[in-house]
Amino acid sequence: MRMTRLHRPPLLIVFLTCCAIAVAVVVFVFKRDQVAVAAKDYDIVILQGRVIDPESKLDAVRNIGISAGKIQTITTKALNGRATFDAKGLVVAPGFIDLHEHGQIPENYRAQAMDGVTSSFELEVGTADVDRWYAEREGKAAVNFGVSIGHIPTRMVVMDDRGEWLPSGPAATRQATGAEIEELKRRIERGLNRGAVAVGFGPAYTPAASHWEIQEMFRVAAGNNAPCHAHLREAREPAISALGEVIAAAAITGAPLHVVHVNSTGTQWTPRLLQIIGEARSRGLDVTTECYPYTAGMTRIESALFDEGFQQRLGVDYKDLQWPETGERLTPETFARYRKQGGGVIIFSNTDEMVRVAVTSPLTMIASDGIAYQNGKGHPRAAGTYSRILAQYVRKEKSLSLMDAIKKMSLMPAERLERRAPVMKNKGRIKAGADADIVVFDAERVTDKATYERPAEYSEGFKYVLINGVAVVRDGKLQEGFTPGRALRAPIK
Ligand SMILES: [Zn+2]
């Protein structure tokens, strides 16, 4: 039957009916999703912890909801999750970020996770082959990992120095030719193109590298917005001129500068080095620094650091050197023997007072300078640095506030790298959208256990350590076989 004009619905009514149906559908779907979220909740919830975030300055009891490896919410409201971590009476903070750790092997990563470290970087020495370095660790690391393109190892490749890890031949002793400097620049540029997060330097280990050579490498770094992580050329009083060398290079080229372990390089001159760094910053230079909380350092005995005259340069004698394998203090005879053999040696060269000056300075970040264990022997800083800060300086001495300590161990290192490596903008913070790299610890109990005699002892007091939303430490115990650590790289060109 043919519809009359009256029976045909007017266009406007059809349109309004469609709109009403559309709105109803949207409301239904929205409500259903809300119900779904409430029922599904989060992968993990951390409940009733004292959340400390150095970026927002939050220090209050909150619940945290985590899904898909990221922090989704921080709230006073009740939350449900598939896994519930009770943090009542405990501190919840961003995971610690170590910018200076040489022991980039599974054994060190596990010890670091037990010490609250969620991201571990080798930036001072670095590597000569960025792609290979990352590939070797992919899918095998308990913590996140990253590396610099290193001037030291690159110089070893270019000059065919067969030293183990650090130079013991031409890379330490020979001036580079113009062609070699060009080759070094090309390789540093290539490493940065492959996502290295910084450029590493150690003129103390490459004393034959000229000021010009160091500056040329800084120029490459500056062109890539890469911070230069430098172990100064000399220690003691001359450290002031050695600091001047790299500050000048930064000022001339525009490269950001990060001075590694200001305390172990500076010894009794540490306050002056810190003053100079502060003054350079006040002139607008991007200069930062770090320290570790131990009076002894450790490095290779066959390196250039122990060339003739080391006693004057380092302010130590044979008796201040300890061989980790045996625990013995060295004599001229044993020093000569071990230098020929090669290996790591512990150097007692600093005082508690100078370490305290460095640790409590607002300029310093905390970085371990840990070294890979050799048969469980080494330096306690690899396993104990971060809990030692919390136990010694925050709890016992009260020379550092908990908020400042956490800032030095998480936010400051993230900020150091984030202009070059934007992945770091989601680390070092407790905020919605940040990576779920989180530590939960008992501020009254947390303590380092590693000693010079037993350097691989795990720290105590961390109840949970989450890395990308995976609990590598749970109820204070390391979860063996968990490897949620991811590569932290600058954008690859
Ligand atoms: Zn180092």
Residues whose N, C-alpha, C, O or C-beta is under 5 A from the ligand:
A	BS01	ZN	E124 D369
